[in-house]
Amino acid sequence: MNAGCDVTACAACESAASSEPYSAVANLLGRYYEALFHGDVEALYRVFHPGATYATASGGELVQLDLASYLERVATRESPAHRGDAYGFELESIEFAGPTTALVRMRSSLLGKRFVDFLALLEVGDEWRIAAKVFHYDPDPA
């Protein structure tokens, strides 16, 4: 996939999307963003691996959470949908390291911040899951 690619509009991405692993990962990412946007903790639980890690050093200090702590954070904040945030994300790349391992880079603007997410994915038991979410954010000037 091309850097800066919008998965819904890029012809090169559409041809890559015809492969089964790519389609499965793209589907997972759509479900991830949908759940994140609506603050749907149950749906987030289904896209993350139970042993997943959530980490950032944006804001000046390391924040590293296990899945339960991350989901608690999502459950106790106002969802982007409820805030009236614009819906949408940009899928910049999906890189496969093998048949069961992928690294994703995506961008979104939520909760007054612009995010760059690096998501490490694993296929376990014929199902792709997010094993790690490492991200950076900046204030959204909009």
PyMOL commands that set and color helices and strands:
alter all, ss='L'
color gray80, all
select helices_A, chain A and resi 11-16+20-38+41-47+67-75+80-83
alter helices_A, ss='H'
color red, helices_A
select strands_A, chain A and resi 48-56+63-66+89-98+101-110+113-124+127-139
alter strands_A, ss='S'
color yellow, strands_A
deselect
rebuild
show_as cartoon
